């Protein structure tokens, strides 16, 4: 999507130096991806305490099986 926006020059320069990206387009895309990632992560933490696992659920056994040592 093509759009024109006004960005805070100081903030853009700081973001360039922190990230190492070279273009404003790349910087804005990176920022949007991070925003989406953070909100999705927050949504998952909203589930804390709402999910009840089976009493016999053994997460360590699943980990051993997944890594081939079970």
CHARMM-style PDB file with segment names, atoms N, HN, CA, C and O in Angstrom:
ATOM      1  N   UNK     1       0.848  -1.163   0.000  1.00  0.00      PROA
ATOM      2  CA  UNK     1       0.000   0.000   0.000  1.00  0.00      PROA
ATOM      3  C   UNK     1       0.902   1.237   0.000  1.00  0.00      PROA
ATOM      4  O   UNK     1       1.809   1.357   0.824  1.00  0.00      PROA
ATOM      5  N   UNK     2       0.651   2.116  -0.897  1.00  0.00      PROA
ATOM      6  HN  UNK     2      -0.086   2.019  -1.566  1.00  0.00      PROA
ATOM      7  CA  UNK     2       1.433   3.340  -0.989  1.00  0.00      PROA
ATOM      8  C   UNK     2       0.738   4.434  -0.192  1.00  0.00      PROA
ATOM      9  O   UNK     2      -0.473   4.624  -0.294  1.00  0.00      PROA
ATOM     10  N   UNK     3       1.536   5.158   0.613  1.00  0.00      PROA
ATOM     11  HN  UNK     3       2.520   5.004   0.696  1.00  0.00      PROA
ATOM     12  CA  UNK     3       0.977   6.250   1.412  1.00  0.00      PROA
ATOM     13  C   UNK     3       2.069   7.264   1.727  1.00  0.00      PROA
ATOM     14  O   UNK     3       3.255   6.934   1.707  1.00  0.00      PROA
ATOM     15  N   UNK     4       1.679   8.465   2.010  1.00  0.00      PROA
ATOM     16  HN  UNK     4       0.716   8.734   2.027  1.00  0.00      PROA
ATOM     17  CA  UNK     4       2.620   9.505   2.436  1.00  0.00      PROA
ATOM     18  C   UNK     4       2.346   9.808   3.896  1.00  0.00      PROA
ATOM     19  O   UNK     4       1.200  10.029   4.288  1.00  0.00      PROA
ATOM     20  N   UNK     5       3.406   9.818   4.707  1.00  0.00      PROA
ATOM     21  HN  UNK     5       4.337   9.638   4.389  1.00  0.00      PROA
ATOM     22  CA  UNK     5       3.256  10.129   6.128  1.00  0.00      PROA
ATOM     23  C   UNK     5       4.389  11.043   6.570  1.00  0.00      PROA
ATOM     24  O   UNK     5       5.466  11.052   5.975  1.00  0.00      PROA
ATOM     25  N   UNK     6       4.132  11.805   7.614  1.00  0.00      PROA
ATOM     26  HN  UNK     6       3.257  11.798   8.098  1.00  0.00      PROA
ATOM     27  CA  UNK     6       5.147  12.666   8.206  1.00  0.00      PROA
ATOM     28  C   UNK     6       5.679  11.957   9.439  1.00  0.00      PROA
ATOM     29  O   UNK     6       4.918  11.603  10.340  1.00  0.00      PROA
ATOM     30  N   UNK     7       6.998  11.751   9.476  1.00  0.00      PROA
ATOM     31  HN  UNK     7       7.616  12.039   8.745  1.00  0.00      PROA
ATOM     32  CA  UNK     7       7.631  11.038  10.579  1.00  0.00      PROA
ATOM     33  C   UNK     7       8.491  11.985  11.397  1.00  0.00      PROA
ATOM     34  O   UNK     7       9.011  12.970  10.873  1.00  0.00      PROA
ATOM     35  N   UNK     8       8.638  11.691  12.668  1.00  0.00      PROA
ATOM     36  HN  UNK     8       8.216  10.891  13.094  1.00  0.00      PROA
ATOM     37  CA  UNK     8       9.507  12.442  13.564  1.00  0.00      PROA
ATOM     38  C   UNK     8      10.966  12.152  13.165  1.00  0.00      PROA
ATOM     39  O   UNK     8      11.436  11.024  13.309  1.00  0.00      PROA
ATOM     40  N   UNK     9      11.672  13.167  12.666  1.00  0.00      PROA
ATOM     41  HN  UNK     9      11.290  14.084  12.548  1.00  0.00      PROA
ATOM     42  CA  UNK     9      13.038  12.978  12.157  1.00  0.00      PROA
ATOM     43  C   UNK     9      13.990  12.413  13.209  1.00  0.00      PROA
ATOM     44  O   UNK     9      14.788  11.525  12.909  1.00  0.00      PROA
ATOM     45  N   UNK    10      13.912  12.921  14.441  1.00  0.00      PROA
ATOM     46  HN  UNK    10      13.264  13.642  14.685  1.00  0.00      PROA
ATOM     47  CA  UNK    10      14.803  12.428  15.501  1.00  0.00      PROA
ATOM     48  C   UNK    10      14.522  10.968  15.813  1.00  0.00      PROA
ATOM     49  O   UNK    10      15.446  10.177  16.008  1.00  0.00      PROA
ATOM     50  N   UNK    11      13.250  10.615  15.859  1.00  0.00      PROA
ATOM     51  HN  UNK    11      12.500  11.258  15.701  1.00  0.00      PROA
ATOM     52  CA  UNK    11      12.871   9.240  16.137  1.00  0.00      PROA
ATOM     53  C   UNK    11      13.326   8.306  15.007  1.00  0.00      PROA
ATOM     54  O   UNK    11      13.800   7.199  15.262  1.00  0.00      PROA
ATOM     55  N   UNK    12      13.180   8.757  13.780  1.00  0.00      PROA
ATOM     56  HN  UNK    12      12.795   9.656  13.573  1.00  0.00      PROA
ATOM     57  CA  UNK    12      13.618   7.961  12.630  1.00  0.00      PROA
ATOM     58  C   UNK    12      15.129   7.745  12.684  1.00  0.00      PROA
ATOM     59  O   UNK    12      15.602   6.633  12.451  1.00  0.00      PROA
ATOM     60  N   UNK    13      15.880   8.784  12.987  1.00  0.00      PROA
ATOM     61  HN  UNK    13      15.496   9.688  13.177  1.00  0.00      PROA
ATOM     62  CA  UNK    13      17.341   8.651  13.057  1.00  0.00      PROA
ATOM     63  C   UNK    13      17.757   7.696  14.172  1.00  0.00      PROA
ATOM     64  O   UNK    13      18.666   6.885  13.993  1.00  0.00      PROA
ATOM     65  N   UNK    14      17.094   7.793  15.317  1.00  0.00      PROA
ATOM     66  HN  UNK    14      16.356   8.452  15.462  1.00  0.00      PROA
ATOM     67  CA  UNK    14      17.407   6.881  16.417  1.00  0.00      PROA
ATOM     68  C   UNK    14      17.083   5.443  16.029  1.00  0.00      PROA
ATOM     69  O   UNK    14      17.847   4.526  16.328  1.00  0.00      PROA
ATOM     70  N   UNK    15      15.950   5.252  15.363  1.00  0.00      PROA
ATOM     71  HN  UNK    15      15.329   5.997  15.121  1.00  0.00      PROA
ATOM     72  CA  UNK    15      15.557   3.907  14.927  1.00  0.00      PROA
ATOM     73  C   UNK    15      16.544   3.351  13.915  1.00  0.00      PROA
ATOM     74  O   UNK    15      16.879   2.168  13.959  1.00  0.00      PROA
ATOM     75  N   UNK    16      17.015   4.201  12.995  1.00  0.00      PROA
ATOM     76  HN  UNK    16      16.743   5.163  12.959  1.00  0.00      PROA
ATOM     77  CA  UNK    16      18.032   3.756  12.034  1.00  0.00      PROA
ATOM     78  C   UNK    16      19.281   3.285  12.764  1.00  0.00      PROA
ATOM     79  O   UNK    16      19.826   2.229  12.441  1.00  0.00      PROA
ATOM     80  N   UNK    17      19.736   4.047  13.736  1.00  0.00      PROA
ATOM     81  HN  UNK    17      19.293   4.904  13.999  1.00  0.00      PROA
ATOM     82  CA  UNK    17      20.972   3.679  14.425  1.00  0.00      PROA
ATOM     83  C   UNK    17      20.785   2.432  15.295  1.00  0.00      PROA
ATOM     84  O   UNK    17      21.726   1.656  15.464  1.00  0.00      PROA
ATOM     85  N   UNK    18      19.601   2.233  15.841  1.00  0.00      PROA
ATOM     86  HN  UNK    18      18.837   2.864  15.704  1.00  0.00      PROA
ATOM     87  CA  UNK    18      19.358   1.045  16.665  1.00  0.00      PROA
ATOM     88  C   UNK    18      19.179  -0.219  15.843  1.00  0.00      PROA
ATOM     89  O   UNK    18      19.576  -1.300  16.278  1.00  0.00      PROA
ATOM     90  N   UNK    19      18.593  -0.101  14.672  1.00  0.00      PROA
ATOM     91  HN  UNK    19      18.270   0.777  14.319  1.00  0.00      PROA
ATOM     92  CA  UNK    19      18.240  -1.293  13.892  1.00  0.00      PROA
ATOM     93  C   UNK    19      19.227  -1.629  12.782  1.00  0.00      PROA
ATOM     94  O   UNK    19      19.382  -2.794  12.415  1.00  0.00      PROA
ATOM     95  N   UNK    20      19.891  -0.613  12.252  1.00  0.00      PROA
ATOM     96  HN  UNK    20      19.766   0.333  12.550  1.00  0.00      PROA
ATOM     97  CA  UNK    20      20.804  -0.868  11.140  1.00  0.00      PROA
ATOM     98  C   UNK    20      20.115  -0.955   9.789  1.00  0.00      PROA
ATOM     99  O   UNK    20      20.780  -1.207   8.784  1.00  0.00      PROA
ATOM    100  N   UNK    21      18.799  -0.753   9.733  1.00  0.00      PROA
ATOM    101  HN  UNK    21      18.259  -0.548  10.550  1.00  0.00      PROA
ATOM    102  CA  UNK    21      18.135  -0.769   8.432  1.00  0.00      PROA
ATOM    103  C   UNK    21      18.500   0.496   7.670  1.00  0.00      PROA
ATOM    104  O   UNK    21      18.956   1.472   8.264  1.00  0.00      PROA
ATOM    105  N   UNK    22      18.303   0.479   6.367  1.00  0.00      PROA
ATOM    106  HN  UNK    22      17.933  -0.314   5.885  1.00  0.00      PROA
ATOM    107  CA  UNK    22      18.790   1.578   5.540  1.00  0.00      PROA
ATOM    108  C   UNK    22      17.713   2.462   4.931  1.00  0.00      PROA
ATOM    109  O   UNK    22      17.992   3.588   4.521  1.00  0.00      PROA
ATOM    110  N   UNK    23      16.479   1.959   4.870  1.00  0.00      PROA
ATOM    111  HN  UNK    23      16.252   1.044   5.204  1.00  0.00      PROA
ATOM    112  CA  UNK    23      15.435   2.755   4.225  1.00  0.00      PROA
ATOM    113  C   UNK    23      14.268   2.986   5.182  1.00  0.00      PROA
ATOM    114  O   UNK    23      14.035   2.195   6.096  1.00  0.00      PROA
ATOM    115  N   UNK    24      13.547   4.069   4.963  1.00  0.00      PROA
ATOM    116  HN  UNK    24      13.737   4.712   4.221  1.00  0.00      PROA
ATOM    117  CA  UNK    24      12.375   4.353   5.784  1.00  0.00      PROA
ATOM    118  C   UNK    24      11.305   3.289   5.575  1.00  0.00      PROA
ATOM    119  O   UNK    24      10.600   2.919   6.513  1.00  0.00      PROA
ATOM    120  N   UNK    25      11.186   2.809   4.369  1.00  0.00      PROA
ATOM    121  HN  UNK    25      11.759   3.109   3.606  1.00  0.00      PROA
ATOM    122  CA  UNK    25      10.203   1.758   4.086  1.00  0.00      PROA
ATOM    123  C   UNK    25      10.494   0.512   4.918  1.00  0.00      PROA
ATOM    124  O   UNK    25       9.596  -0.055   5.541  1.00  0.00      PROA
ATOM    125  N   UNK    26      11.747   0.099   4.920  1.00  0.00      PROA
ATOM    126  HN  UNK    26      12.476   0.560   4.414  1.00  0.00      PROA
ATOM    127  CA  UNK    26      12.147  -1.070   5.699  1.00  0.00      PROA
ATOM    128  C   UNK    26      11.924  -0.816   7.198  1.00  0.00      PROA
ATOM    129  O   UNK    26      11.491  -1.706   7.929  1.00  0.00      PROA
ATOM    130  N   UNK    27      12.222   0.392   7.634  1.00  0.00      PROA
ATOM    131  HN  UNK    27      12.573   1.115   7.040  1.00  0.00      PROA
ATOM    132  CA  UNK    27      12.057   0.758   9.041  1.00  0.00      PROA
ATOM    133  C   UNK    27      10.582   0.720   9.460  1.00  0.00      PROA
ATOM    134  O   UNK    27      10.253   0.189  10.520  1.00  0.00      PROA
ATOM    135  N   UNK    28       9.711   1.273   8.643  1.00  0.00      PROA
ATOM    136  HN  UNK    28       9.979   1.705   7.782  1.00  0.00      PROA
ATOM    137  CA  UNK    28       8.281   1.274   8.954  1.00  0.00      PROA
ATOM    138  C   UNK    28       7.736  -0.154   8.942  1.00  0.00      PROA
ATOM    139  O   UNK    28       6.943  -0.516   9.811  1.00  0.00      PROA
ATOM    140  N   UNK    29       8.148  -0.964   7.978  1.00  0.00      PROA
ATOM    141  HN  UNK    29       8.792  -0.670   7.272  1.00  0.00      PROA
ATOM    142  CA  UNK    29       7.697  -2.360   7.939  1.00  0.00      PROA
ATOM    143  C   UNK    29       8.163  -3.115   9.183  1.00  0.00      PROA
ATOM    144  O   UNK    29       7.405  -3.896   9.758  1.00  0.00      PROA
ATOM    145  N   UNK    30       9.407  -2.883   9.594  1.00  0.00      PROA
ATOM    146  HN  UNK    30      10.022  -2.249   9.126  1.00  0.00      PROA
ATOM    147  CA  UNK    30       9.931  -3.523  10.799  1.00  0.00      PROA
ATOM    148  C   UNK    30       9.122  -3.100  12.021  1.00  0.00      PROA
ATOM    149  O   UNK    30       8.786  -3.927  12.870  1.00  0.00      PROA
ATOM    150  N   UNK    31       8.817  -1.827  12.103  1.00  0.00      PROA
ATOM    151  HN  UNK    31       9.090  -1.156  11.415  1.00  0.00      PROA
ATOM    152  CA  UNK    31       8.043  -1.309  13.239  1.00  0.00      PROA
ATOM    153  C   UNK    31       6.645  -1.920  13.269  1.00  0.00      PROA
ATOM    154  O   UNK    31       6.149  -2.276  14.337  1.00  0.00      PROA
ATOM    155  N   UNK    32       6.010  -2.045  12.112  1.00  0.00      PROA
ATOM    156  HN  UNK    32       6.413  -1.755  11.244  1.00  0.00      PROA
ATOM    157  CA  UNK    32       4.672  -2.637  12.056  1.00  0.00      PROA
ATOM    158  C   UNK    32       4.700  -4.113  12.464  1.00  0.00      PROA
ATOM    159  O   UNK    32       3.822  -4.576  13.191  1.00  0.00      PROA
ATOM    160  N   UNK    33       5.709  -4.847  11.994  1.00  0.00      PROA
ATOM    161  HN  UNK    33       6.423  -4.471  11.403  1.00  0.00      PROA
ATOM    162  CA  UNK    33       5.833  -6.259  12.368  1.00  0.00      PROA
ATOM    163  C   UNK    33       6.025  -6.397  13.872  1.00  0.00      PROA
ATOM    164  O   UNK    33       5.435  -7.279  14.497  1.00  0.00      PROA
ATOM    165  N   UNK    34       6.847  -5.530  14.456  1.00  0.00      PROA
ATOM    166  HN  UNK    34       7.326  -4.813  13.949  1.00  0.00      PROA
ATOM    167  CA  UNK    34       7.077  -5.579  15.895  1.00  0.00      PROA
ATOM    168  C   UNK    34       5.803  -5.243  16.671  1.00  0.00      PROA
ATOM    169  O   UNK    34       5.510  -5.863  17.693  1.00  0.00      PROA
ATOM    170  N   UNK    35       5.060  -4.276  16.187  1.00  0.00      PROA
ATOM    171  HN  UNK    35       5.298  -3.773  15.356  1.00  0.00      PROA
ATOM    172  CA  UNK    35       3.800  -3.908  16.826  1.00  0.00      PROA
ATOM    173  C   UNK    35       2.830  -5.089  16.829  1.00  0.00      PROA
ATOM    174  O   UNK    35       2.223  -5.400  17.854  1.00  0.00      PROA
ATOM    175  N   UNK    36       2.691  -5.739  15.683  1.00  0.00      PROA
ATOM    176  HN  UNK    36       3.185  -5.487  14.850  1.00  0.00      PROA
ATOM    177  CA  UNK    36       1.796  -6.898  15.567  1.00  0.00      PROA
ATOM    178  C   UNK    36       2.278  -8.021  16.484  1.00  0.00      PROA
ATOM    179  O   UNK    36       1.470  -8.642  17.174  1.00  0.00      PROA
ATOM    180  N   UNK    37       3.576  -8.286  16.498  1.00  0.00      PROA
ATOM    181  HN  UNK    37       4.233  -7.781  15.937  1.00  0.00      PROA
ATOM    182  CA  UNK    37       4.140  -9.341  17.334  1.00  0.00      PROA
ATOM    183  C   UNK    37       3.847  -9.075  18.817  1.00  0.00      PROA
ATOM    184  O   UNK    37       3.448  -9.981  19.547  1.00  0.00      PROA
ATOM    185  N   UNK    38       4.045  -7.841  19.248  1.00  0.00      PROA
ATOM    186  HN  UNK    38       4.369  -7.105  18.654  1.00  0.00      PROA
ATOM    187  CA  UNK    38       3.834  -7.488  20.652  1.00  0.00      PROA
ATOM    188  C   UNK    38       2.363  -7.614  21.049  1.00  0.00      PROA
ATOM    189  O   UNK    38       2.051  -8.078  22.145  1.00  0.00      PROA
ATOM    190  N   UNK    39       1.468  -7.203  20.162  1.00  0.00      PROA
ATOM    191  HN  UNK    39       1.722  -6.826  19.272  1.00  0.00      PROA
ATOM    192  CA  UNK    39       0.045  -7.314  20.488  1.00  0.00      PROA
ATOM    193  C   UNK    39      -0.402  -8.765  20.523  1.00  0.00      PROA
ATOM    194  O   UNK    39      -1.204  -9.145  21.376  1.00  0.00      PROA
ATOM    195  N   UNK    40       0.108  -9.583  19.605  1.00  0.00      PROA
ATOM    196  HN  UNK    40       0.760  -9.274  18.912  1.00  0.00      PROA
ATOM    197  CA  UNK    40      -0.235 -11.010  19.630  1.00  0.00      PROA
ATOM    198  C   UNK    40       0.283 -11.656  20.902  1.00  0.00      PROA
ATOM    199  O   UNK    40      -0.409 -12.462  21.523  1.00  0.00      PROA
ATOM    200  N   UNK    41       1.489 -11.303  21.283  1.00  0.00      PROA
ATOM    201  HN  UNK    41       2.051 -10.648  20.778  1.00  0.00      PROA
ATOM    202  CA  UNK    41       2.077 -11.843  22.510  1.00  0.00      PROA
ATOM    203  C   UNK    41       1.245 -11.420  23.717  1.00  0.00      PROA
ATOM    204  O   UNK    41       0.993 -12.225  24.613  1.00  0.00      PROA
ATOM    205  N   UNK    42       0.822 -10.168  23.740  1.00  0.00      PROA
ATOM    206  HN  UNK    42       1.027  -9.514  23.012  1.00  0.00      PROA
ATOM    207  CA  UNK    42      -0.011  -9.676  24.829  1.00  0.00      PROA
ATOM    208  C   UNK    42      -1.323 -10.442  24.895  1.00  0.00      PROA
ATOM    209  O   UNK    42      -1.803 -10.764  25.981  1.00  0.00      PROA
ATOM    210  N   UNK    43      -1.905 -10.734  23.735  1.00  0.00      PROA
ATOM    211  HN  UNK    43      -1.516 -10.472  22.852  1.00  0.00      PROA
ATOM    212  CA  UNK    43      -3.158 -11.487  23.701  1.00  0.00      PROA
ATOM    213  C   UNK    43      -2.983 -12.866  24.315  1.00  0.00      PROA
ATOM    214  O   UNK    43      -3.888 -13.368  24.982  1.00  0.00      PROA
ATOM    215  N   UNK    44      -1.824 -13.486  24.095  1.00  0.00      PROA
ATOM    216  HN  UNK    44      -1.089 -13.078  23.553  1.00  0.00      PROA
ATOM    217  CA  UNK    44      -1.569 -14.799  24.676  1.00  0.00      PROA
ATOM    218  C   UNK    44      -1.440 -14.711  26.189  1.00  0.00      PROA
ATOM    219  O   UNK    44      -1.906 -15.598  26.905  1.00  0.00      PROA
ATOM    220  N   UNK    45      -0.809 -13.647  26.682  1.00  0.00      PROA
ATOM    221  HN  UNK    45      -0.431 -12.927  26.100  1.00  0.00      PROA
ATOM    222  CA  UNK    45      -0.672 -13.506  28.134  1.00  0.00      PROA
ATOM    223  C   UNK    45      -2.026 -13.240  28.778  1.00  0.00      PROA
ATOM    224  O   UNK    45      -2.205 -13.507  29.966  1.00  0.00      PROA
ATOM    225  N   UNK    46      -2.975 -12.722  28.018  1.00  0.00      PROA
ATOM    226  HN  UNK    46      -2.830 -12.505  27.053  1.00  0.00      PROA
ATOM    227  CA  UNK    46      -4.322 -12.527  28.549  1.00  0.00      PROA
ATOM    228  C   UNK    46      -4.974 -13.862  28.907  1.00  0.00      PROA
ATOM    229  O   UNK    46      -5.909 -13.912  29.706  1.00  0.00      PROA
ATOM    230  N   UNK    47      -4.467 -14.947  28.303  1.00  0.00      PROA
ATOM    231  HN  UNK    47      -3.707 -14.907  27.653  1.00  0.00      PROA
ATOM    232  CA  UNK    47      -5.027 -16.267  28.570  1.00  0.00      PROA
ATOM    233  C   UNK    47      -4.483 -16.883  29.857  1.00  0.00      PROA
ATOM    234  O   UNK    47      -4.998 -17.900  30.320  1.00  0.00      PROA
ATOM    235  N   UNK    48      -3.456 -16.281  30.433  1.00  0.00      PROA
ATOM    236  HN  UNK    48      -3.038 -15.455  30.057  1.00  0.00      PROA
ATOM    237  CA  UNK    48      -2.841 -16.838  31.637  1.00  0.00      PROA
ATOM    238  C   UNK    48      -3.903 -17.037  32.717  1.00  0.00      PROA
ATOM    239  O   UNK    48      -4.680 -16.135  33.032  1.00  0.00      PROA
ATOM    240  N   UNK    49      -3.909 -18.242  33.266  1.00  0.00      PROA
ATOM    241  HN  UNK    49      -3.279 -18.975  33.010  1.00  0.00      PROA
ATOM    242  CA  UNK    49      -4.869 -18.558  34.315  1.00  0.00      PROA
ATOM    243  C   UNK    49      -6.223 -18.988  33.802  1.00  0.00      PROA
ATOM    244  O   UNK    49      -7.072 -19.407  34.589  1.00  0.00      PROA
ATOM    245  N   UNK    50      -6.448 -18.897  32.515  1.00  0.00      PROA
ATOM    246  HN  UNK    50      -5.759 -18.556  31.875  1.00  0.00      PROA
ATOM    247  CA  UNK    50      -7.754 -19.271  31.954  1.00  0.00      PROA
ATOM    248  C   UNK    50      -7.754 -20.667  31.354  1.00  0.00      PROA
ATOM    249  O   UNK    50      -8.810 -21.250  31.108  1.00  0.00      PROA
ATOM    250  N   UNK    51      -6.568 -21.194  31.125  1.00  0.00      PROA
ATOM    251  HN  UNK    51      -5.710 -20.720  31.325  1.00  0.00      PROA
ATOM    252  CA  UNK    51      -6.459 -22.525  30.516  1.00  0.00      PROA
ATOM    253  C   UNK    51      -6.087 -23.518  31.617  1.00  0.00      PROA
ATOM    254  O   UNK    51      -5.114 -23.322  32.346  1.00  0.00      PROA
ATOM    255  N   UNK    52      -6.861 -24.559  31.721  1.00  0.00      PROA
ATOM    256  HN  UNK    52      -7.651 -24.718  31.130  1.00  0.00      PROA
ATOM    257  CA  UNK    52      -6.573 -25.591  32.716  1.00  0.00      PROA
ATOM    258  C   UNK    52      -6.137 -26.839  31.978  1.00  0.00      PROA
ATOM    259  O   UNK    52      -6.857 -27.356  31.124  1.00  0.00      PROA
ATOM    260  N   UNK    53      -4.950 -27.316  32.316  1.00  0.00      PROA
ATOM    261  HN  UNK    53      -4.365 -26.896  33.010  1.00  0.00      PROA
ATOM    262  CA  UNK    53      -4.422 -28.526  31.692  1.00  0.00      PROA
ATOM    263  C   UNK    53      -4.935 -29.742  32.458  1.00  0.00      PROA
ATOM    264  O   UNK    53      -5.302 -29.658  33.630  1.00  0.00      PROA
ATOM    265  N   UNK    54      -4.947 -30.865  31.763  1.00  0.00      PROA
ATOM    266  HN  UNK    54      -4.649 -30.933  30.811  1.00  0.00      PROA
ATOM    267  CA  UNK    54      -5.342 -32.113  32.420  1.00  0.00      PROA
ATOM    268  C   UNK    54      -4.431 -32.375  33.617  1.00  0.00      PROA
ATOM    269  O   UNK    54      -3.255 -32.011  33.595  1.00  0.00      PROA
ATOM    270  N   UNK    55      -4.952 -32.986  34.626  1.00  0.00      PROA
ATOM    271  HN  UNK    55      -5.907 -33.282  34.644  1.00  0.00      PROA
ATOM    272  CA  UNK    55      -4.150 -33.296  35.814  1.00  0.00      PROA
ATOM    273  C   UNK    55      -2.970 -34.204  35.480  1.00  0.00      PROA
ATOM    274  O   UNK    55      -1.918 -34.112  36.114  1.00  0.00      PROA
ATOM    275  N   UNK    56      -3.139 -35.095  34.471  1.00  0.00      PROA
ATOM    276  HN  UNK    56      -3.993 -35.170  33.956  1.00  0.00      PROA
ATOM    277  CA  UNK    56      -2.063 -36.022  34.122  1.00  0.00      PROA
ATOM    278  C   UNK    56      -1.149 -35.485  33.018  1.00  0.00      PROA
ATOM    279  O   UNK    56      -0.317 -36.231  32.502  1.00  0.00      PROA
ATOM    280  N   UNK    57      -1.285 -34.212  32.646  1.00  0.00      PROA
ATOM    281  HN  UNK    57      -1.961 -33.606  33.065  1.00  0.00      PROA
ATOM    282  CA  UNK    57      -0.472 -33.618  31.585  1.00  0.00      PROA
ATOM    283  C   UNK    57       0.970 -33.472  32.060  1.00  0.00      PROA
ATOM    284  O   UNK    57       1.223 -32.910  33.125  1.00  0.00      PROA
ATOM    285  N   UNK    58       1.912 -33.977  31.268  1.00  0.00      PROA
ATOM    286  HN  UNK    58       1.706 -34.434  30.403  1.00  0.00      PROA
ATOM    287  CA  UNK    58       3.338 -33.921  31.622  1.00  0.00      PROA
ATOM    288  C   UNK    58       4.082 -33.180  30.517  1.00  0.00      PROA
ATOM    289  O   UNK    58       4.464 -33.785  29.516  1.00  0.00      PROA
ATOM    290  N   UNK    59       4.288 -31.895  30.686  1.00  0.00      PROA
ATOM    291  HN  UNK    59       3.978 -31.403  31.499  1.00  0.00      PROA
ATOM    292  CA  UNK    59       4.951 -31.097  29.648  1.00  0.00      PROA
ATOM    293  C   UNK    59       6.396 -31.527  29.444  1.00  0.00      PROA
ATOM    294  O   UNK    59       6.931 -31.367  28.347  1.00  0.00      PROA
ATOM    295  N   UNK    60       7.036 -32.062  30.463  1.00  0.00      PROA
ATOM    296  HN  UNK    60       6.602 -32.192  31.355  1.00  0.00      PROA
ATOM    297  CA  UNK    60       8.422 -32.520  30.315  1.00  0.00      PROA
ATOM    298  C   UNK    60       8.490 -33.757  29.423  1.00  0.00      PROA
ATOM    299  O   UNK    60       9.434 -33.911  28.648  1.00  0.00      PROA
ATOM    300  N   UNK    61       7.505 -34.631  29.527  1.00  0.00      PROA
ATOM    301  HN  UNK    61       6.739 -34.506  30.157  1.00  0.00      PROA
ATOM    302  CA  UNK    61       7.466 -35.815  28.674  1.00  0.00      PROA
ATOM    303  C   UNK    61       7.295 -35.406  27.213  1.00  0.00      PROA
ATOM    304  O   UNK    61       7.918 -35.983  26.321  1.00  0.00      PROA
ATOM    305  N   UNK    62       6.448 -34.407  26.977  1.00  0.00      PROA
ATOM    306  HN  UNK    62       5.942 -33.938  27.701  1.00  0.00      PROA
ATOM    307  CA  UNK    62       6.266 -33.918  25.607  1.00  0.00      PROA
ATOM    308  C   UNK    62       7.569 -33.353  25.067  1.00  0.00      PROA
ATOM    309  O   UNK    62       7.912 -33.586  23.908  1.00  0.00      PROA
ATOM    310  N   UNK    63       8.295 -32.614  25.892  1.00  0.00      PROA
ATOM    311  HN  UNK    63       8.016 -32.425  26.833  1.00  0.00      PROA
ATOM    312  CA  UNK    63       9.560 -32.013  25.465  1.00  0.00      PROA
ATOM    313  C   UNK    63      10.577 -33.114  25.125  1.00  0.00      PROA
ATOM    314  O   UNK    63      11.296 -33.011  24.131  1.00  0.00      PROA
ATOM    315  N   UNK    64      10.634 -34.154  25.946  1.00  0.00      PROA
ATOM    316  HN  UNK    64      10.050 -34.238  26.754  1.00  0.00      PROA
ATOM    317  CA  UNK    64      11.580 -35.267  25.686  1.00  0.00      PROA
ATOM    318  C   UNK    64      11.234 -35.957  24.369  1.00  0.00      PROA
ATOM    319  O   UNK    64      12.124 -36.288  23.586  1.00  0.00      PROA
ATOM    320  N   UNK    65       9.947 -36.171  24.127  1.00  0.00      PROA
ATOM    321  HN  UNK    65       9.224 -35.902  24.764  1.00  0.00      PROA
ATOM    322  CA  UNK    65       9.501 -36.830  22.899  1.00  0.00      PROA
ATOM    323  C   UNK    65       9.810 -35.967  21.687  1.00  0.00      PROA
ATOM    324  O   UNK    65      10.261 -36.475  20.660  1.00  0.00      PROA
ATOM    325  N   UNK    66       9.575 -34.688  21.796  1.00  0.00      PROA
ATOM    326  HN  UNK    66       9.208 -34.275  22.629  1.00  0.00      PROA
ATOM    327  CA  UNK    66       9.772 -33.764  20.681  1.00  0.00      PROA
ATOM    328  C   UNK    66      11.240 -33.682  20.287  1.00  0.00      PROA
ATOM    329  O   UNK    66      11.558 -33.500  19.112  1.00  0.00      PROA
ATOM    330  N   UNK    67      12.143 -33.814  21.267  1.00  0.00      PROA
ATOM    331  HN  UNK    67      11.885 -33.962  22.222  1.00  0.00      PROA
ATOM    332  CA  UNK    67      13.574 -33.678  20.976  1.00  0.00      PROA
ATOM    333  C   UNK    67      14.246 -35.033  20.771  1.00  0.00      PROA
ATOM    334  O   UNK    67      15.472 -35.118  20.705  1.00  0.00      PROA
ATOM    335  N   UNK    68      13.449 -36.081  20.671  1.00  0.00      PROA
ATOM    336  HN  UNK    68      12.453 -36.012  20.725  1.00  0.00      PROA
ATOM    337  CA  UNK    68      13.981 -37.384  20.330  1.00  0.00      PROA
ATOM    338  C   UNK    68      14.678 -38.111  21.456  1.00  0.00      PROA
ATOM    339  O   UNK    68      15.348 -39.117  21.221  1.00  0.00      PROA
ATOM    340  N   UNK    69      14.535 -37.624  22.670  1.00  0.00      PROA
ATOM    341  HN  UNK    69      13.990 -36.807  22.861  1.00  0.00      PROA
ATOM    342  CA  UNK    69      15.217 -38.303  23.776  1.00  0.00      PROA
ATOM    343  C   UNK    69      14.215 -38.976  24.697  1.00  0.00      PROA
ATOM    344  O   UNK    69      14.509 -39.208  25.870  1.00  0.00      PROA
ATOM    345  N   UNK    70      13.042 -39.291  24.183  1.00  0.00      PROA
ATOM    346  HN  UNK    70      12.803 -39.103  23.230  1.00  0.00      PROA
ATOM    347  CA  UNK    70      12.015 -39.861  25.049  1.00  0.00      PROA
ATOM    348  C   UNK    70      11.640 -41.168  24.588  1.00  0.00      PROA
ATOM    349  OT1 UNK    70      10.783 -41.813  25.191  1.00  0.00      PROA
TER     350      UNK     70
END
